[in-house]
């Protein structure tokens, strides 16, 4: 199961790197411990709403943008369809494949 | 400051009510204590990523939809512009208003 904190972490790291900020700069500006911010980015810690607000402010990114990016990452995962039957074209290829016993 | 947990709470309650589910039904299906779910809906408690996942499943709503709705609620707040000077038309109205000292 994909977890919200993992996707939030990825989005926060992407945004920070896009802006060319170091972890130290963002942690300092957001008044968050550097190790804690690092754990948030790696999806290992939940960010409280207050800390998420501070980090968004430090990155100069509206929370709406962060939430939209998180939503987009979930969409990408949710739209992967794992069929519960083998597709017909795969069966056909398999039947005519070179490993068919022909003797 | 608008907090993520408040907007998540509003979104979860809206979705639950749209589907006609009671708090008890969703709490039971998500294996979450009823009082805890109620606090999450009121924005008083942070939902862990695991619990958010369970509640989304119980509501039969993808997390991407919840995140998009949260983003939309933030957008509505973020686009409210509070001017730091009094608009000219307000000054004009005030100057010509009935409370002007005319004697």
N, CA and C atoms of all chains as a GROMACS GRO file, in nm:
protein
  618
    1UNK      N    1   0.085  -0.121   0.000
    1UNK     CA    2   0.000   0.000   0.000
    1UNK      C    3   0.088   0.125   0.000
    2UNK      N    4   0.058   0.215  -0.092
    2UNK     CA    5   0.131   0.342  -0.094
    2UNK      C    6   0.078   0.430   0.018
    3UNK      N    7   0.169   0.490   0.093
    3UNK     CA    8   0.129   0.572   0.207
    3UNK      C    9   0.143   0.721   0.177
    4UNK      N   10   0.051   0.799   0.233
    4UNK     CA   11   0.052   0.943   0.210
    4UNK      C   12   0.185   1.005   0.251
    5UNK      N   13   0.241   0.960   0.365
    5UNK     CA   14   0.366   1.023   0.411
    5UNK      C   15   0.482   0.998   0.314
    6UNK      N   16   0.478   0.882   0.243
    6UNK     CA   17   0.584   0.854   0.145
    6UNK      C   18   0.572   0.950   0.027
    7UNK      N   19   0.450   0.970  -0.021
    7UNK     CA   20   0.431   1.059  -0.137
    7UNK      C   21   0.457   1.204  -0.098
    8UNK      N   22   0.414   1.244   0.022
    8UNK     CA   23   0.443   1.380   0.068
    8UNK      C   24   0.595   1.400   0.076
    9UNK      N   25   0.665   1.301   0.128
    9UNK     CA   26   0.811   1.310   0.138
    9UNK      C   27   0.877   1.328   0.003
   10UNK      N   28   0.833   1.249  -0.095
   10UNK     CA   29   0.889   1.259  -0.230
   10UNK      C   30   0.863   1.397  -0.290
   11UNK      N   31   0.740   1.446  -0.270
   11UNK     CA   32   0.703   1.576  -0.326
   11UNK      C   33   0.786   1.687  -0.262
   12UNK      N   34   0.802   1.681  -0.130
   12UNK     CA   35   0.879   1.786  -0.061
   12UNK      C   36   1.025   1.785  -0.106
   13UNK      N   37   1.081   1.666  -0.124
   13UNK     CA   38   1.220   1.659  -0.168
   13UNK      C   39   1.235   1.710  -0.312
   14UNK      N   40   1.140   1.668  -0.400
   14UNK     CA   41   1.144   1.716  -0.539
   14UNK      C   42   1.140   1.869  -0.543
   15UNK      N   43   1.046   1.927  -0.469
   15UNK     CA   44   1.030   2.073  -0.471
   15UNK      C   45   1.157   2.142  -0.417
   16UNK      N   46   1.213   2.087  -0.311
   16UNK     CA   47   1.335   2.145  -0.253
   16UNK      C   48   1.450   2.141  -0.354
   17UNK      N   49   1.465   2.026  -0.421
   17UNK     CA   50   1.575   2.012  -0.516
   17UNK      C   51   1.554   2.100  -0.639
   18UNK      N   52   1.426   2.111  -0.682
   18UNK     CA   53   1.396   2.200  -0.796
   18UNK      C   54   1.437   2.344  -0.766
   19UNK      N   55   1.422   2.383  -0.638
   19UNK     CA   56   1.456   2.521  -0.600
   19UNK      C   57   1.602   2.536  -0.564
   20UNK      N   58   1.674   2.424  -0.563
   20UNK     CA   59   1.817   2.430  -0.534
   20UNK      C   60   1.849   2.456  -0.388
   21UNK      N   61   1.756   2.422  -0.297
   21UNK     CA   62   1.780   2.442  -0.154
   21UNK      C   63   1.842   2.316  -0.094
   22UNK      N   64   1.924   2.333   0.007
   22UNK     CA   65   1.974   2.219   0.082
   22UNK      C   66   1.874   2.184   0.193
   23UNK      N   67   1.886   2.062   0.244
   23UNK     CA   68   1.805   2.021   0.359
   23UNK      C   69   1.825   2.122   0.474
   24UNK      N   70   1.951   2.159   0.495
   24UNK     CA   71   1.985   2.249   0.606
   24UNK      C   72   1.914   2.384   0.592
   25UNK      N   73   1.911   2.436   0.468
   25UNK     CA   74   1.846   2.567   0.447
   25UNK      C   75   1.697   2.560   0.478
   26UNK      N   76   1.631   2.455   0.429
   26UNK     CA   77   1.486   2.443   0.449
   26UNK      C   78   1.455   2.416   0.596
   27UNK      N   79   1.534   2.328   0.658
   27UNK     CA   80   1.512   2.297   0.799
   27UNK      C   81   1.525   2.423   0.884
   28UNK      N   82   1.626   2.502   0.853
   28UNK     CA   83   1.649   2.624   0.930
   28UNK      C   84   1.535   2.723   0.911
   29UNK      N   85   1.496   2.743   0.785
   29UNK     CA   86   1.390   2.840   0.756
   29UNK      C   87   1.256   2.795   0.815
   30UNK      N   88   1.234   2.662   0.820
   30UNK     CA   89   1.107   2.609   0.871
   30UNK      C   90   1.112   2.585   1.022
   31UNK      N   91   1.227   2.608   1.082
   31UNK     CA   92   1.246   2.581   1.227
   31UNK      C   93   1.215   2.436   1.261
   32UNK      N   94   1.265   2.347   1.176
   32UNK     CA   95   1.247   2.203   1.196
   32UNK      C   96   1.387   2.142   1.207
   33UNK      N   97   1.403   2.042   1.293
   33UNK     CA   98   1.533   1.975   1.305
   33UNK      C   99   1.569   1.910   1.172
   34UNK      N  100   1.696   1.922   1.134
   34UNK     CA  101   1.741   1.870   1.005
   34UNK      C  102   1.715   1.720   0.992
   35UNK      N  103   1.741   1.645   1.097
   35UNK     CA  104   1.719   1.499   1.093
   35UNK      C  105   1.572   1.464   1.075
   36UNK      N  106   1.487   1.545   1.137
   36UNK     CA  107   1.342   1.523   1.128
   36UNK      C  108   1.293   1.550   0.985
   37UNK      N  109   1.341   1.660   0.926
   37UNK     CA  110   1.302   1.692   0.788
   37UNK      C  111   1.350   1.583   0.693
   38UNK      N  112   1.469   1.532   0.719
   38UNK     CA  113   1.522   1.424   0.636
   38UNK      C  114   1.434   1.300   0.646
   39UNK      N  115   1.387   1.269   0.766
   39UNK     CA  116   1.299   1.152   0.784
   39UNK      C  117   1.164   1.174   0.715
   40UNK      N  118   1.116   1.298   0.719
   40UNK     CA  119   0.989   1.330   0.651
   40UNK      C  120   1.007   1.308   0.500
   41UNK      N  121   1.117   1.360   0.446
   41UNK     CA  122   1.141   1.345   0.301
   41UNK      C  123   1.153   1.199   0.261
   42UNK      N  124   1.205   1.116   0.350
   42UNK     CA  125   1.219   0.974   0.318
   42UNK      C  126   1.092   0.894   0.352
   43UNK      N  127   0.988   0.965   0.397
   43UNK     CA  128   0.860   0.897   0.426
   43UNK      C  129   0.863   0.814   0.552
   44UNK      N  130   0.960   0.841   0.638
   44UNK     CA  131   0.973   0.761   0.760
   44UNK      C  132   0.899   0.822   0.878
   45UNK      N  133   0.871   0.952   0.871
   45UNK     CA  134   0.798   1.019   0.978
   45UNK      C  135   0.679   1.094   0.918
   46UNK      N  136   0.569   1.094   0.994
   46UNK     CA  137   0.454   1.176   0.955
   46UNK      C  138   0.488   1.322   0.987
   47UNK      N  139   0.459   1.411   0.897
   47UNK     CA  140   0.473   1.554   0.928
   47UNK      C  141   0.342   1.602   0.988
   48UNK      N  142   0.347   1.665   1.103
   48UNK     CA  143   0.224   1.724   1.157
   48UNK      C  144   0.180   1.836   1.062
   49UNK      N  145   0.055   1.875   1.073
   49UNK     CA  146   0.003   1.981   0.986
   49UNK      C  147   0.080   2.111   1.005
   50UNK      N  148   0.121   2.137   1.129
   50UNK     CA  149   0.196   2.260   1.156
   50UNK      C  150   0.333   2.255   1.087
   51UNK      N  151   0.399   2.140   1.094
   51UNK     CA  152   0.532   2.128   1.031
   51UNK      C  153   0.519   2.131   0.879
   52UNK      N  154   0.416   2.068   0.826
   52UNK     CA  155   0.394   2.072   0.681
   52UNK      C  156   0.373   2.217   0.636
   53UNK      N  157   0.299   2.292   0.716
   53UNK     CA  158   0.278   2.434   0.684
   53UNK      C  159   0.409   2.511   0.686
   54UNK      N  160   0.493   2.484   0.785
   54UNK     CA  161   0.622   2.554   0.796
   54UNK      C  162   0.715   2.519   0.681
   55UNK      N  163   0.716   2.391   0.643
   55UNK     CA  164   0.804   2.349   0.534
   55UNK      C  165   0.755   2.408   0.401
   56UNK      N  166   0.623   2.409   0.381
   56UNK     CA  167   0.567   2.470   0.259
   56UNK      C  168   0.607   2.617   0.252
   57UNK      N  169   0.600   2.685   0.366
   57UNK     CA  170   0.638   2.827   0.372
   57UNK      C  171   0.787   2.842   0.340
   58UNK      N  172   0.869   2.753   0.399
   58UNK     CA  173   1.014   2.760   0.377
   58UNK      C  174   1.049   2.735   0.230
   59UNK      N  175   0.969   2.652   0.164
   59UNK     CA  176   0.993   2.621   0.021
   59UNK      C  177   0.928   2.726  -0.069
   60UNK      N  178   0.847   2.812  -0.009
   60UNK     CA  179   0.772   2.914  -0.083
   60UNK      C  180   0.678   2.848  -0.186
   61UNK      N  181   0.610   2.745  -0.143
   61UNK     CA  182   0.517   2.670  -0.227
   61UNK      C  183   0.383   2.663  -0.152
   62UNK      N  184   0.272   2.696  -0.218
   62UNK     CA  185   0.143   2.684  -0.149
   62UNK      C  186   0.109   2.538  -0.118
   63UNK      N  187   0.041   2.517  -0.008
   63UNK     CA  188   0.005   2.380   0.032
   63UNK      C  189  -0.084   2.315  -0.075
   64UNK      N  190  -0.166   2.395  -0.143
   64UNK     CA  191  -0.252   2.340  -0.249
   64UNK      C  192  -0.166   2.271  -0.355
   65UNK      N  193  -0.052   2.331  -0.389
   65UNK     CA  194   0.034   2.270  -0.492
   65UNK      C  195   0.091   2.138  -0.442
   66UNK      N  196   0.134   2.136  -0.316
   66UNK     CA  197   0.188   2.012  -0.258
   66UNK      C  198   0.081   1.903  -0.262
   67UNK      N  199  -0.043   1.938  -0.224
   67UNK     CA  200  -0.151   1.839  -0.221
   67UNK      C  201  -0.186   1.790  -0.362
   68UNK      N  202  -0.184   1.881  -0.460
   68UNK     CA  203  -0.212   1.839  -0.598
   68UNK      C  204  -0.103   1.743  -0.648
   69UNK      N  205   0.023   1.772  -0.613
   69UNK     CA  206   0.132   1.685  -0.657
   69UNK      C  207   0.123   1.548  -0.589
   70UNK      N  208   0.082   1.548  -0.462
   70UNK     CA  209   0.063   1.420  -0.391
   70UNK      C  210  -0.051   1.343  -0.458
   71UNK      N  211  -0.159   1.412  -0.490
   71UNK     CA  212  -0.274   1.349  -0.556
   71UNK      C  213  -0.231   1.287  -0.689
   72UNK      N  214  -0.149   1.362  -0.766
   72UNK     CA  215  -0.104   1.313  -0.897
   72UNK      C  216  -0.021   1.187  -0.881
   73UNK      N  217   0.061   1.182  -0.777
   73UNK     CA  218   0.144   1.062  -0.755
   73UNK      C  219   0.056   0.942  -0.721
   74UNK      N  220  -0.051   0.966  -0.642
   74UNK     CA  221  -0.143   0.855  -0.611
   74UNK      C  222  -0.218   0.811  -0.736
   75UNK      N  223  -0.258   0.907  -0.819
   75UNK     CA  224  -0.328   0.873  -0.942
   75UNK      C  225  -0.245   0.777  -1.027
   76UNK      N  226  -0.116   0.807  -1.036
   76UNK     CA  227  -0.027   0.724  -1.117
   76UNK      C  228  -0.025   0.580  -1.065
   77UNK      N  229  -0.031   0.564  -0.933
   77UNK     CA  230  -0.031   0.430  -0.874
   77UNK      C  231  -0.168   0.364  -0.890
   78UNK      N  232  -0.273   0.444  -0.867
   78UNK     CA  233  -0.409   0.389  -0.867
   78UNK      C  234  -0.454   0.342  -1.006
   79UNK      N  235  -0.397   0.402  -1.113
   79UNK     CA  236  -0.442   0.368  -1.247
   79UNK      C  237  -0.370   0.246  -1.305
   80UNK      N  238  -0.274   0.192  -1.229
   80UNK     CA  239  -0.211   0.068  -1.273
   80UNK      C  240  -0.310  -0.045  -1.249
   81UNK      N  241  -0.356  -0.108  -1.357
   81UNK     CA  242  -0.453  -0.216  -1.345
   81UNK      C  243  -0.381  -0.350  -1.356
   82UNK      N  244  -0.397  -0.431  -1.255
   82UNK     CA  245  -0.338  -0.565  -1.260
   82UNK      C  246  -0.449  -0.662  -1.298
   83UNK      N  247  -0.448  -0.714  -1.423
   83UNK     CA  248  -0.557  -0.802  -1.468
   83UNK      C  249  -0.556  -0.932  -1.390
   84UNK      N  250  -0.676  -0.985  -1.360
   84UNK     CA  251  -0.680  -1.113  -1.288
   84UNK      C  252  -0.692  -1.232  -1.384
   85UNK      N  253  -0.693  -1.204  -1.514
   85UNK     CA  254  -0.684  -1.313  -1.612
   85UNK      C  255  -0.572  -1.277  -1.709
   86UNK      N  256  -0.517  -1.376  -1.775
   86UNK     CA  257  -0.409  -1.352  -1.870
   86UNK      C  258  -0.471  -1.295  -1.999
   87UNK      N  259  -0.420  -1.180  -2.050
   87UNK     CA  260  -0.478  -1.120  -2.170
   87UNK      C  261  -0.473  -1.218  -2.289
   88UNK      N  262  -0.575  -1.213  -2.377
   88UNK     CA  263  -0.589  -1.306  -2.490
   88UNK      C  264  -0.465  -1.305  -2.580
   89UNK      N  265  -0.411  -1.184  -2.608
   89UNK     CA  266  -0.297  -1.176  -2.701
   89UNK      C  267  -0.174  -1.244  -2.642
   90UNK      N  268  -0.163  -1.244  -2.510
   90UNK     CA  269  -0.049  -1.310  -2.447
   90UNK      C  270  -0.064  -1.462  -2.461
   91UNK      N  271  -0.185  -1.510  -2.442
   91UNK     CA  272  -0.212  -1.654  -2.456
   91UNK      C  273  -0.180  -1.698  -2.599
   92UNK      N  274  -0.226  -1.616  -2.698
   92UNK     CA  275  -0.203  -1.648  -2.839
   92UNK      C  276  -0.054  -1.656  -2.868
   93UNK      N  277   0.023  -1.556  -2.821
   93UNK     CA  278   0.167  -1.555  -2.844
   93UNK      C  279   0.232  -1.677  -2.782
   94UNK      N  280   0.185  -1.710  -2.664
   94UNK     CA  281   0.243  -1.823  -2.593
   94UNK      C  282   0.218  -1.952  -2.671
   95UNK      N  283   0.094  -1.965  -2.724
   95UNK     CA  284   0.057  -2.087  -2.796
   95UNK      C  285   0.140  -2.106  -2.924
   96UNK      N  286   0.180  -1.994  -2.986
   96UNK     CA  287   0.253  -2.003  -3.113
   96UNK      C  288   0.402  -1.983  -3.093
   97UNK      N  289   0.445  -1.980  -2.973
   97UNK     CA  290   0.587  -1.949  -2.942
   97UNK      C  291   0.679  -2.063  -2.979
   98UNK      N  292   0.810  -2.032  -2.975
   98UNK     CA  293   0.910  -2.127  -3.024
   98UNK      C  294   0.931  -2.244  -2.928
   99UNK      N  295   0.873  -2.231  -2.805
   99UNK     CA  296   0.894  -2.339  -2.711
   99UNK      C  297   0.783  -2.446  -2.718
  100UNK      N  298   0.692  -2.430  -2.817
  100UNK     CA  299   0.586  -2.529  -2.831
  100UNK      C  300   0.646  -2.664  -2.870
  101UNK      N  301   0.598  -2.767  -2.807
  101UNK     CA  302   0.649  -2.903  -2.837
  101UNK      C  303   0.588  -2.947  -2.970
  102UNK      N  304   0.670  -2.966  -3.072
  102UNK     CA  305   0.619  -2.992  -3.206
  102UNK      C  306   0.649  -3.132  -3.256
  103UNK      N  307   0.719  -3.213  -3.179
  103UNK     CA  308   0.750  -3.347  -3.231
  103UNK      C  309   0.638  -3.448  -3.197
  104UNK      N  310  -0.380   3.038   1.037
  104UNK     CA  311  -0.327   2.946   0.936
  104UNK      C  312  -0.420   2.826   0.921
  105UNK      N  313  -0.454   2.795   0.799
  105UNK     CA  314  -0.536   2.676   0.774
  105UNK      C  315  -0.445   2.553   0.781
  106UNK      N  316  -0.492   2.452   0.852
  106UNK     CA  317  -0.410   2.332   0.872
  106UNK      C  318  -0.461   2.217   0.786
  107UNK      N  319  -0.366   2.136   0.739
  107UNK     CA  320  -0.400   2.021   0.653
  107UNK      C  321  -0.500   1.929   0.724
  108UNK      N  322  -0.480   1.904   0.854
  108UNK     CA  323  -0.570   1.808   0.923
  108UNK      C  324  -0.715   1.861   0.927
  109UNK      N  325  -0.730   1.994   0.931
  109UNK     CA  326  -0.866   2.050   0.931
  109UNK      C  327  -0.934   2.026   0.796
  110UNK      N  328  -0.859   2.050   0.689
  110UNK     CA  329  -0.917   2.033   0.554
  110UNK      C  330  -0.940   1.885   0.525
  111UNK      N  331  -0.847   1.799   0.568
  111UNK     CA  332  -0.868   1.654   0.550
  111UNK      C  333  -0.994   1.612   0.625
  112UNK      N  334  -1.011   1.662   0.746
  112UNK     CA  335  -1.129   1.627   0.826
  112UNK      C  336  -1.259   1.666   0.757
  113UNK      N  337  -1.261   1.788   0.703
  113UNK     CA  338  -1.381   1.836   0.633
  113UNK      C  339  -1.411   1.750   0.511
  114UNK      N  340  -1.305   1.718   0.437
  114UNK     CA  341  -1.322   1.637   0.315
  114UNK      C  342  -1.375   1.498   0.350
  115UNK      N  343  -1.317   1.437   0.454
  115UNK     CA  344  -1.361   1.302   0.492
  115UNK      C  345  -1.507   1.303   0.538
  116UNK      N  346  -1.545   1.406   0.613
  116UNK     CA  347  -1.684   1.414   0.658
  116UNK      C  348  -1.779   1.436   0.540
  117UNK      N  349  -1.741   1.529   0.449
  117UNK     CA  350  -1.824   1.554   0.330
  117UNK      C  351  -1.845   1.425   0.250
  118UNK      N  352  -1.736   1.352   0.226
  118UNK     CA  353  -1.746   1.230   0.146
  118UNK      C  354  -1.834   1.127   0.217
  119UNK      N  355  -1.816   1.113   0.348
  119UNK     CA  356  -1.897   1.017   0.425
  119UNK      C  357  -2.045   1.053   0.415
  120UNK      N  358  -2.076   1.182   0.432
  120UNK     CA  359  -2.217   1.223   0.430
  120UNK      C  360  -2.276   1.210   0.290
  121UNK      N  361  -2.194   1.240   0.186
  121UNK     CA  362  -2.242   1.223   0.048
  121UNK      C  363  -2.281   1.078   0.021
  122UNK      N  364  -2.208   0.986   0.084
  122UNK     CA  365  -2.237   0.843   0.061
  122UNK      C  366  -2.343   0.791   0.157
  123UNK      N  367  -2.388   0.876   0.250
  123UNK     CA  368  -2.492   0.836   0.342
  123UNK      C  369  -2.447   0.737   0.448
  124UNK      N  370  -2.316   0.738   0.479
  124UNK     CA  371  -2.264   0.648   0.583
  124UNK      C  372  -2.266   0.719   0.718
  125UNK      N  373  -2.284   0.643   0.825
  125UNK     CA  374  -2.270   0.698   0.959
  125UNK      C  375  -2.124   0.688   1.002
  126UNK      N  376  -2.088   0.768   1.102
  126UNK     CA  377  -1.953   0.760   1.160
  126UNK      C  378  -1.925   0.616   1.202
  127UNK      N  379  -2.025   0.553   1.265
  127UNK     CA  380  -2.009   0.418   1.318
  127UNK      C  381  -1.976   0.319   1.206
  128UNK      N  382  -2.045   0.332   1.092
  128UNK     CA  383  -2.022   0.241   0.980
  128UNK      C  384  -1.880   0.252   0.927
  129UNK      N  385  -1.836   0.378   0.908
  129UNK     CA  386  -1.701   0.399   0.852
  129UNK      C  387  -1.594   0.356   0.952
  130UNK      N  388  -1.615   0.391   1.079
  130UNK     CA  389  -1.517   0.353   1.182
  130UNK      C  390  -1.503   0.202   1.188
  131UNK      N  391  -1.616   0.134   1.181
  131UNK     CA  392  -1.614  -0.012   1.188
  131UNK      C  393  -1.542  -0.072   1.067
  132UNK      N  394  -1.578  -0.022   0.948
  132UNK     CA  395  -1.519  -0.077   0.825
  132UNK      C  396  -1.369  -0.047   0.816
  133UNK      N  397  -1.328   0.069   0.875
  133UNK     CA  398  -1.186   0.108   0.869
  133UNK      C  399  -1.108   0.056   0.989
  134UNK      N  400  -1.176  -0.011   1.081
  134UNK     CA  401  -1.112  -0.060   1.205
  134UNK      C  402  -1.046   0.054   1.282
  135UNK      N  403  -1.120   0.165   1.294
  135UNK     CA  404  -1.072   0.283   1.366
  135UNK      C  405  -1.174   0.309   1.478
  136UNK      N  406  -1.128   0.350   1.595
  136UNK     CA  407  -1.222   0.383   1.704
  136UNK      C  408  -1.312   0.498   1.660
  137UNK      N  409  -1.439   0.488   1.694
  137UNK     CA  410  -1.537   0.588   1.653
  137UNK      C  411  -1.499   0.728   1.701
  138UNK      N  412  -1.455   0.738   1.826
  138UNK     CA  413  -1.418   0.869   1.881
  138UNK      C  414  -1.298   0.929   1.808
  139UNK      N  415  -1.207   0.843   1.767
  139UNK     CA  416  -1.087   0.888   1.696
  139UNK      C  417  -1.125   0.941   1.558
  140UNK      N  418  -1.213   0.866   1.488
  140UNK     CA  419  -1.257   0.911   1.355
  140UNK      C  420  -1.329   1.044   1.366
  141UNK      N  421  -1.410   1.057   1.471
  141UNK     CA  422  -1.482   1.184   1.492
  141UNK      C  423  -1.384   1.300   1.513
  142UNK      N  424  -1.277   1.275   1.589
  142UNK     CA  425  -1.176   1.380   1.611
  142UNK      C  426  -1.102   1.414   1.481
  143UNK      N  427  -1.078   1.311   1.399
  143UNK     CA  428  -1.013   1.336   1.269
  143UNK      C  429  -1.104   1.424   1.183
  144UNK      N  430  -1.232   1.390   1.179
  144UNK     CA  431  -1.326   1.469   1.096
  144UNK      C  432  -1.335   1.614   1.145
  145UNK      N  433  -1.318   1.634   1.276
  145UNK     CA  434  -1.326   1.771   1.330
  145UNK      C  435  -1.190   1.841   1.325
  146UNK      N  436  -1.090   1.775   1.267
  146UNK     CA  437  -0.958   1.838   1.253
  146UNK      C  438  -0.882   1.848   1.383
  147UNK      N  439  -0.922   1.767   1.482
  147UNK     CA  440  -0.857   1.776   1.613
  147UNK      C  441  -0.743   1.677   1.627
  148UNK      N  442  -0.743   1.574   1.544
  148UNK     CA  443  -0.634   1.476   1.548
  148UNK      C  444  -0.577   1.457   1.408
  149UNK      N  445  -0.445   1.435   1.403
  149UNK     CA  446  -0.382   1.400   1.276
  149UNK      C  447  -0.415   1.254   1.246
  150UNK      N  448  -0.452   1.226   1.125
  150UNK     CA  449  -0.468   1.085   1.084
  150UNK      C  450  -0.333   1.035   1.035
  151UNK      N  451  -0.286   0.923   1.087
  151UNK     CA  452  -0.164   0.865   1.032
  151UNK      C  453  -0.193   0.821   0.889
  152UNK      N  454  -0.088   0.801   0.812
  152UNK     CA  455  -0.106   0.759   0.673
  152UNK      C  456  -0.180   0.626   0.664
  153UNK      N  457  -0.153   0.536   0.760
  153UNK     CA  458  -0.221   0.406   0.760
  153UNK      C  459  -0.371   0.424   0.784
  154UNK      N  460  -0.406   0.510   0.879
  154UNK     CA  461  -0.548   0.531   0.910
  154UNK      C  462  -0.618   0.603   0.795
  155UNK      N  463  -0.548   0.700   0.735
  155UNK     CA  464  -0.607   0.768   0.620
  155UNK      C  465  -0.635   0.668   0.508
  156UNK      N  466  -0.543   0.577   0.489
  156UNK     CA  467  -0.562   0.472   0.388
  156UNK      C  468  -0.682   0.385   0.420
  157UNK      N  469  -0.697   0.349   0.547
  157UNK     CA  470  -0.810   0.264   0.588
  157UNK      C  471  -0.943   0.336   0.572
  158UNK      N  472  -0.945   0.464   0.608
  158UNK     CA  473  -1.070   0.541   0.598
  158UNK      C  474  -1.107   0.561   0.451
  159UNK      N  475  -1.008   0.589   0.367
  159UNK     CA  476  -1.034   0.604   0.223
  159UNK      C  477  -1.093   0.474   0.168
  160UNK      N  478  -1.037   0.362   0.210
  160UNK     CA  479  -1.087   0.231   0.167
  160UNK      C  480  -1.231   0.212   0.216
  161UNK      N  481  -1.255   0.247   0.343
  161UNK     CA  482  -1.390   0.230   0.400
  161UNK      C  483  -1.492   0.318   0.327
  162UNK      N  484  -1.447   0.434   0.279
  162UNK     CA  485  -1.537   0.525   0.206
  162UNK      C  486  -1.545   0.487   0.058
  163UNK      N  487  -1.460   0.395   0.016
  163UNK     CA  488  -1.450   0.355  -0.124
  163UNK      C  489  -1.416   0.475  -0.213
  164UNK      N  490  -1.320   0.554  -0.168
  164UNK     CA  491  -1.275   0.673  -0.242
  164UNK      C  492  -1.123   0.663  -0.255
  165UNK      N  493  -1.069   0.683  -0.376
  165UNK     CA  494  -0.923   0.679  -0.389
  165UNK      C  495  -0.857   0.795  -0.314
  166UNK      N  496  -0.738   0.770  -0.263
  166UNK     CA  497  -0.667   0.875  -0.188
  166UNK      C  498  -0.640   0.995  -0.278
  167UNK      N  499  -0.618   0.970  -0.408
  167UNK     CA  500  -0.593   1.082  -0.500
  167UNK      C  501  -0.710   1.181  -0.497
  168UNK      N  502  -0.833   1.128  -0.488
  168UNK     CA  503  -0.950   1.217  -0.486
  168UNK      C  504  -0.952   1.299  -0.357
  169UNK      N  505  -0.921   1.234  -0.246
  169UNK     CA  506  -0.918   1.305  -0.117
  169UNK      C  507  -0.813   1.417  -0.123
  170UNK      N  508  -0.696   1.386  -0.178
  170UNK     CA  509  -0.589   1.486  -0.185
  170UNK      C  510  -0.626   1.602  -0.279
  171UNK      N  511  -0.692   1.569  -0.391
  171UNK     CA  512  -0.736   1.677  -0.482
  171UNK      C  513  -0.838   1.767  -0.413
  172UNK      N  514  -0.930   1.708  -0.338
  172UNK     CA  515  -1.031   1.788  -0.268
  172UNK      C  516  -0.968   1.876  -0.160
  173UNK      N  517  -0.868   1.819  -0.092
  173UNK     CA  518  -0.796   1.898   0.010
  173UNK      C  519  -0.723   2.014  -0.059
  174UNK      N  520  -0.660   1.985  -0.173
  174UNK     CA  521  -0.589   2.090  -0.248
  174UNK      C  522  -0.686   2.200  -0.290
  175UNK      N  523  -0.805   2.161  -0.336
  175UNK     CA  524  -0.904   2.260  -0.380
  175UNK      C  525  -0.948   2.349  -0.265
  176UNK      N  526  -0.961   2.290  -0.147
  176UNK     CA  527  -1.000   2.370  -0.030
  176UNK      C  528  -0.890   2.470   0.005
  177UNK      N  529  -0.764   2.429  -0.008
  177UNK     CA  530  -0.653   2.522   0.018
  177UNK      C  531  -0.649   2.632  -0.086
  178UNK      N  532  -0.674   2.594  -0.212
  178UNK     CA  533  -0.673   2.695  -0.318
  178UNK      C  534  -0.774   2.806  -0.287
  179UNK      N  535  -0.891   2.766  -0.240
  179UNK     CA  536  -0.996   2.864  -0.211
  179UNK      C  537  -0.950   2.962  -0.104
  180UNK      N  538  -0.874   2.912  -0.006
  180UNK     CA  539  -0.823   2.999   0.100
  180UNK      C  540  -0.707   3.083   0.050
  181UNK      N  541  -0.617   3.020  -0.028
  181UNK     CA  542  -0.495   3.087  -0.073
  181UNK      C  543  -0.522   3.201  -0.170
  182UNK      N  544  -0.635   3.192  -0.244
  182UNK     CA  545  -0.661   3.296  -0.343
  182UNK      C  546  -0.732   3.418  -0.285
  183UNK      N  547  -0.765   3.413  -0.156
  183UNK     CA  548  -0.822   3.531  -0.092
  183UNK      C  549  -0.708   3.629  -0.069
  184UNK      N  550  -0.714   3.744  -0.133
  184UNK     CA  551  -0.607   3.843  -0.121
  184UNK      C  552  -0.651   3.951  -0.021
  185UNK      N  553  -0.569   3.968   0.081
  185UNK     CA  554  -0.599   4.073   0.179
  185UNK      C  555  -0.509   4.192   0.144
  186UNK      N  556  -0.566   4.300   0.090
  186UNK     CA  557  -0.483   4.414   0.048
  186UNK      C  558  -0.421   4.480   0.170
  187UNK      N  559  -0.299   4.527   0.155
  187UNK     CA  560  -0.234   4.593   0.269
  187UNK      C  561  -0.254   4.745   0.263
  188UNK      N  562  -0.327   4.792   0.163
  188UNK     CA  563  -0.369   4.933   0.163
  188UNK      C  564  -0.520   4.935   0.141
  189UNK      N  565  -0.585   5.040   0.182
  189UNK     CA  566  -0.730   5.050   0.167
  189UNK      C  567  -0.759   5.085   0.021
  190UNK      N  568  -0.848   5.007  -0.046
  190UNK     CA  569  -0.876   5.034  -0.188
  190UNK      C  570  -0.931   5.176  -0.206
  191UNK      N  571  -0.897   5.237  -0.321
  191UNK     CA  572  -0.933   5.376  -0.348
  191UNK      C  573  -1.085   5.398  -0.341
  192UNK      N  574  -1.164   5.303  -0.393
  192UNK     CA  575  -1.308   5.323  -0.395
  192UNK      C  576  -1.367   5.324  -0.254
  193UNK      N  577  -1.302   5.251  -0.163
  193UNK     CA  578  -1.350   5.250  -0.026
  193UNK      C  579  -1.322   5.385   0.039
  194UNK      N  580  -1.204   5.441   0.012
  194UNK     CA  581  -1.166   5.571   0.066
  194UNK      C  582  -1.264   5.676   0.014
  195UNK      N  583  -1.294   5.668  -0.118
  195UNK     CA  584  -1.386   5.766  -0.178
  195UNK      C  585  -1.522   5.758  -0.111
  196UNK      N  586  -1.574   5.634  -0.094
  196UNK     CA  587  -1.705   5.616  -0.030
  196UNK      C  588  -1.704   5.671   0.112
  197UNK      N  589  -1.594   5.644   0.182
  197UNK     CA  590  -1.584   5.686   0.321
  197UNK      C  591  -1.586   5.839   0.328
  198UNK      N  592  -1.513   5.901   0.233
  198UNK     CA  593  -1.501   6.048   0.234
  198UNK      C  594  -1.635   6.115   0.207
  199UNK      N  595  -1.721   6.047   0.130
  199UNK     CA  596  -1.848   6.110   0.092
  199UNK      C  597  -1.965   6.054   0.174
  200UNK      N  598  -1.931   5.970   0.274
  200UNK     CA  599  -2.035   5.904   0.353
  200UNK      C  600  -2.110   6.002   0.445
  201UNK      N  601  -2.218   5.952   0.502
  201UNK     CA  602  -2.307   6.038   0.582
  201UNK      C  603  -2.248   6.073   0.718
  202UNK      N  604  -2.137   6.004   0.754
  202UNK     CA  605  -2.081   6.034   0.886
  202UNK      C  606  -1.975   6.144   0.880
  203UNK      N  607  -1.954   6.200   0.761
  203UNK     CA  608  -1.853   6.307   0.746
  203UNK      C  609  -1.898   6.428   0.828
  204UNK      N  610  -1.805   6.484   0.901
  204UNK     CA  611  -1.835   6.602   0.983
  204UNK      C  612  -1.846   6.724   0.891
  205UNK      N  613  -1.966   6.781   0.878
  205UNK     CA  614  -1.988   6.887   0.779
  205UNK      C  615  -2.011   7.024   0.841
  206UNK      N  616  -2.015   7.033   0.975
  206UNK     CA  617  -2.042   7.167   1.030
  206UNK      C  618  -1.912   7.247   1.048
   0.00000   0.00000   0.00000
